Amino acid sequence: RPRATFNFDNHPHWFIGHMSKGKTKIMKRLKDVDVVLEVRDARAPFSSAQTDMLFDLGPEVKRLVILNKADLVTPTVGMQAQTLIEEAGTPCLLTNA
């Protein structure tokens, strides 16, 4: 019989130490940048976003979302994701790198 509940003390501890350390360093440096190039996976354009890191950027910081691996999605799906991101107010490019 499968478990019905999952008990965690505070939160699941899945975030690996080196990733946490890297995120902390990036957050400290973000206050010194003028432009953020946010590279996302075109196959998962919204779940691959780092919204928690970019939430507090001031209006003076310019952002560009780059949807990488666009060759792995259909052109229609890539264009739809690009349109949604741009309608939210952020410029977006599709690329294959």
Stockholm file with secondary structure:
# STOCKHOLM 1.0

chainA/1-97         RPRATFNFDNHPHWFIGHMSKGKTKIMKRLKDVDVVLEVRDARAPFSSAQTDMLFDLGPEVKRLVILNKADLVTPTVGMQAQTLIEEAGTPCLLTNA
#=GR chainA/1-97 SS CCCSCCCCSSSCCCSCHHHHHHHHHHHHHHTTCSEEEEEEETTSTTTTCCHHHHTTCCTTSEEEEEEECGGGSCHHHHHHHHHHHHHTTCCEEECCC
#=GC SS_cons        CCCSCCCCSSSCCCSCHHHHHHHHHHHHHHTTCSEEEEEEETTSTTTTCCHHHHTTCCTTSEEEEEEECGGGSCHHHHHHHHHHHHHTTCCEEECCC
//
